Amino acid sequence: MSPQSIIDLATFKALKETVGEDFIDELLQAFYDETPQLLANLQQAFARQDSEAFRLAAHSIKSTSNSFGALQFGELAKELEMVGREGKLDGASEKVEALVLRYESVRQELEGLSHG
C-alpha cells in the first residue's frame, strides 16, 4: 500500500500548516497515545455488545484519523460508528479487527510524514 493510499497528503499538510511544525508533533503523539486505547475500548465494547460505547470509540477514532488525513482508516471507523448507532454489532468482528490491524500502518506513515 503506498503512502498516498494510507494518508491523504493534502489533508495532512493542511493540518500541519494550520497548527504549525511544533504542534503537529504534539497532536500526533496524542493520536499515538489515545488510538490504541480507543481501539481497545472498541474491542471491549464489542465483546460486551455495548453499542453506545462501541459507537463512541469508533466516532473518536474516525474524527482524529480524518484530521490527520488517514481517510480510509477514518472511513472504516465511520462504518463501525454507524453499526454502533444501529445497535447491531453482530457482524462487526471483521471490521473491528481490520481497523486494529490497519492502525500500525497509519502510525508508521504519519511518523514518516512528520519527520520527513
Secondary structure, 3 states (H helix, E strand, C coil): CCHHHHCCHHHHHHHHHHHCHHHHHHHHHHHHHHHHHHHHHHHHHHHHCCHHHHHHHHHHHHHHHHHHCCHHHHHHHHHHHHHHHHCCCHHHHHHHHHHHHHHHHHHHHHHHHHCC
